[in-house]
Amino acid sequence: MVTIGVYGFGGESFLQRSRRELAAEYTRRYTTEILDRADLTPIVSELPSSGTAALLCVERDPEACHRSLIAQRLTEHHHVTIEHLRPL
């Protein structure tokens, strides 16, 4: 089993947004326009059979980032264990 650590940097930068969660319309569109068209199987097949991999983003909180949508898809469709990591 592989665990993917999903880590947001959350540092001060011009890319950081003040939102706390993704807008419903953004979630809907990202899912239908990006995720539903993407075949994640080749990515999953390249993950190590054991150990940890990471999915990184500039957003600190997964609730405010599209990586949470990717993580959810990996869990639901590919049974990948996800652990959201947050800076201390």
Residue pairs with C-beta under 8 A, 6 or more apart in sequence:
1 50
1 81
2 47
2 48
2 49
2 50
2 51
2 52
2 53
2 80
2 81
3 51
3 52
3 53
3 81
3 82
3 83
4 47
4 52
4 53
4 54
4 55
4 71
4 74
4 80
4 81
4 82
4 83
5 52
5 53
5 54
5 55
5 83
5 85
6 54
6 55
6 57
6 62
6 67
6 68
6 71
6 82
6 83
6 84
6 85
7 54
7 55
7 56
7 57
7 85
7 86
8 56
8 57
8 58
8 59
8 60
8 61
8 62
8 65
8 67
8 86
8 87
9 56
9 57
9 58
9 59
9 60
9 87
10 16
10 58
10 59
10 60
10 61
10 86
10 87
11 58
13 58
15 58
16 58
16 59
16 60
17 59
17 64
19 64
20 61
20 63
20 64
21 63
21 64
22 30
22 63
22 64
22 65
22 66
22 68
22 69
26 66
27 69
30 66
30 69
31 69
35 69
35 70
35 73
40 70
40 73
40 74
40 77
40 78
41 78
44 74
44 78
44 80
47 53
47 80
55 67
55 70
55 71
56 67
57 65
57 66
57 67
59 65
59 67
60 86
60 87
61 86
62 68
62 71
62 84
68 84
71 82
71 84
72 82
74 80
74 82
75 81
75 82
